């Protein structure tokens, strides 16, 4: 029986050693997954900030783009009003 017992103990030691290696590998894998999750969280936060910045920039670009058009419209309106006023004055003095 001592031979059987020694063989069983040897098998158990092998299994324990194998399980210990596997558990070490799983711990490393778990640490890697946690690091990856933190990286993804940081990326999501950065993406959210980037989206906000892009929205703000889009709004500012639209404002800048529309300024010359508004100025041009004001100039044209002033010219038309001046011409209409001059024409009315011309016809009223005749």
TORKOL-296484 format. One record per residue: x, y negated, z of N, C-alpha, C, O in turn. Coordinates in steps of 0.001 Angstrom, whole numbers, padded with zeros to 6 digits, always signed. Layout:
TORKOL-296484
XYZXYZXYZXYZ
...
END
This chain:
TORKOL-296484
+000790+001193+000000+000000+000000+000000+000843-001274+000000+000419-002327-000477
+002023-001146+000537+002877-002324+000582+003222-002799-000825+003357-004000-001059
+003364-001873-001752+003653-002227-003138+002486-002965-003768+002667-003944-004492
+001276-002476-003477+000085-003158-004002-000078-004555-003402-000461-005516-004069
+000236-004612-002096+000105-005886-001409+001114-006896-001947+000781-008066-002133
+002327-006456-002194+003361-007347-002722+003000-007812-004133+003212-008971-004490
+002453-006895-004926+002043-007255-006283+000905-008264-006242+000892-009217-007021
-000051-008063-005341-001180-008985-005210-000677-010362-004754-001136-011389-005254
+000263-010381-003808+000817-011641-003320+001558-012341-004458+001461-013559-004605
+002295-011578-005260+003035-012162-006384+002067-012770-007401+002296-013871-007901
+000980-012043-007705-000023-012572-008635-000659-013849-008088-000862-014813-008827
-000966-013851-006813-001571-015024-006193-000604-016205-006229-001014-017336-006490
+000672-015946-005970+001656-017029-006020+001766-017599-007433+001903-018808-007620
+001704-016699-008433+001726-017157-009827+000489-018008-010138+000577-019059-010773
-000655-017520-009673-001887-018269-009908-001857-019625-009196-002283-020634-009756
-001356-019640-007970-001262-020896-007231-000316-021849-007943-000601-023042-008050
+000793-021340-008424+001756-022170-009158+001123-022724-010436+001291-023898-010764
+000399-021867-011150-000275-022293-012368-001341-023352-012060-001445-024359-012761
-002119-023117-011018-003152-024080-010628-002527-025400-010187-003072-026470-010458
-001393-025324-009511-000714-026543-009071-000248-027359-010280-000395-028581-010297
+000314-026687-011291+000721-027394-012516-000481-027997-013222-000442-029144-013668
-001550-027214-013319-002757-027717-013989-003333-028910-013238-003780-029875-013858
-003327-028853-011906-003855-029958-011123-002974-031204-011311-003494-032317-011392
-001672-031029-011380-000774-032146-011643-001060-032777-012995-001074-034000-013130
-001290-031926-014005-001630-032436-015338-002950-033194-015318-003083-034236-015959
-003927-032670-014582-005227-033341-014482-005106-034677-013752-005789-035638-014107
-004251-034746-012744-004043-036016-012038-003454-037052-012988-003877-038209-012991
-002483-036640-013792-001892-037547-014774-002940-037998-015786-002998-039172-016152
-003762-037060-016230-004813-037385-017190-005815-038355-016581-006244-039300-017242
-006187-038132-015338-007118-039028-014651-006540-040433-014531-007252-041416-014739
-005267-040535-014202-004618-041840-014109-004623-042535-015475-004857-043740-015567
-004365-041766-016521-004372-042339-017869-005764-042833-018250-005904-043903-018842
-006779-042066-017915-008155-042464-018225-008532-043725-017447-009196-044610-017987
-008114-043811-016192-008402-045009-015403-007706-046225-015999-008296-047303-016078
-006447-046057-016420-005722-047171-017046-006407-047588-018343-006519-048778-018636
-006860-046616-019111-007557-046900-020361-008866-047649-020090-009204-048590-020809
-009592-047235-019064-010853-047904-018722-010592-049359-018331-011355-050246-018713
-009533-049609-017583-009197-050986-017210-008820-051803-018441-009192-052970-018557
-008083-051185-019353-007705-051889-020583-008938-052232-021408-009041-053336-021943
-009862-051304-021511-011091-051555-022273-011899-052663-021609-012481-053501-022297
-011938-052675-020293-012667-053731-019577-012033-055088-019859-012741-056066-020099
-010708-055152-019833-010018-056417-020121-010291-056853-021561-010530-058032-021822
-010256-055903-022487-010536-056230-023892-011952-056759-024064-012175-057709-024816
-012900-056154-023377-014290-056614-023477-014423-058037-022944-015137-058858-023520
-013733-058323-021846-013777-059678-021287-013151-060672-022257-013687-061757-022479
-012019-060296-022829-011355-061181-023789-012210-061386-025035-012259-062489-025578
-012874-060344-025487-013734-060467-026660-014898-061409-026372-015288-062208-027223
-015439-061308-025182-016544-062195-024804-016080-063649-024809-016781-064533-025302
-014902-063883-024261-014353-065246-024256-014105-065722-025691-014391-066870-026032
-013574-064834-026518-013293-065197-027905-014579-065540-028640-014615-066506-029403
-015632-064765-028423-016920-065054-029053-017430-066425-028628-017942-067185-029450
-017290-066736-027351-017731-068048-026845-016920-069158-027510-017472-070175-027929
-015607-068954-027601-014745-069965-028230-015094-070147-029706-015107-071271-030209
-015374-069048-030396-015726-069130-031819-017047-069890-031995-017185-070696-032916
-017997-069635-031124-019272-070367-031196-019047-071859-030994-019621-072682-031707
-018209-072204-030018-017922-073620-029760-017219-074248-030959-017550-075363-031363
-016250-073535-031525-015527-074062-032688-016452-074211-033894-016349-075182-034642
-017341-073263-034078-018291-073341-035192-019162-074578-035044-019422-075281-036020
-019608-074840-033833-020430-076019-033580-019644-077298-033861-020163-078230-034476
-018392-077337-033408-017568-078523-033630-017279-078734-035117-017308-079868-035597
-017006-077668-035839-016738-077772-037281-017972-078278-038005-017866-079116-038901
-019135-077783-037631-020383-078254-038256-020578-079742-037991-020998-080487-038876
-020271-080170-036770-020397-081589-036424-019450-082430-037272-019842-083463-037814
-018209-081982-037380-017204-082718-038168-017598-082739-039640-017449-083759-040314
-018100-081614-040133-018505-081519-041531-019674-082450-041834-019740-083022-042922
-020588-082608-040893-021782-083416-041126-021541-084918-040980-022322-085715-041500
-020482-085318-040287-020227-086752-040067-020085-087541-041368-020769-088554-041519
-019240-087136-042313-019125-087925-043546-020447-087997-044310-020758-089030-044903
-021206-086944-044303-022505-086941-044972-023452-087949-044349-024176-088655-045050
-023439-088010-043023-024309-088967-042336-023870-090393-042639-024698-091279-042846
-022571-090601-042662-022061-091943-042986-022445-092330-044407-022877-093453-044666
-022280-091384-045318-022628-091656-046719-024106-091969-046844-024489-092896-047557
-024941-091200-046153-026384-091461-046178-026698-092857-045642-027568-093545-046177
-025995-093279-044589-026229-094607-044018-025803-095694-045009-026478-096714-045153
-024679-095465-045687-024214-096451-046676-025201-096568-047828-025541-097674-048248
-025660-095434-048339-026627-095436-049443-027916-096116-049012-028481-096904-049771
-028393-095824-047798-029628-096452-047301-029451-097962-047190-030356-098722-047532
-028280-098400-046711-028024-099838-046591-027968-100493-047966-028492-101591-048150
-027332-099824-048938-027267-100368-050300-028658-100478-050926-028990-101488-051546
-029446-099453-050762-030801-099466-051315-031629-100573-050663-032342-101314-051339
-031521-100670-049335-032268-101723-048630-031811-103095-049098-032631-103995-049275
-030508-103263-049299-029986-104538-049780-030472-104855-051178-030844-105994-051464
-030473-103860-052055-030951-104076-053427-032442-104390-053461-032883-105274-054196
-033209-103661-052663-034649-103918-052604-034900-105318-052034-035760-106045-052532
-034169-105688-051015-034316-107018-050421-033926-108109-051419-034591-109139-051527
-032842-107865-052139-032405-108846-053134-033437-108956-054248-033721-110060-054713
-034004-107833-054684-035002-107852-055751-036253-108590-055282-036814-109387-056033
-036699-108336-054051-037879-109023-053524-037603-110508-053424-038450-111320-053796
-036439-110875-052931-036083-112282-052822-036033-112917-054206-036509-114037-054388
-035480-112236-055156-035376-112760-056518-036774-113013-057103-037034-114069-057680
-037678-112016-056940-039008-112179-057513-039861-113190-056761-040727-113828-057359
-039634-113347-055467-040394-114328-054701-039941-115757-054997-040744-116685-054894
-038700-115949-055354-038207-117283-055661-038557-117698-057093-038481-118882-057420
-038921-116792-057910-039260-117094-059319-040529-117774-059476-040930-118083-060598
END
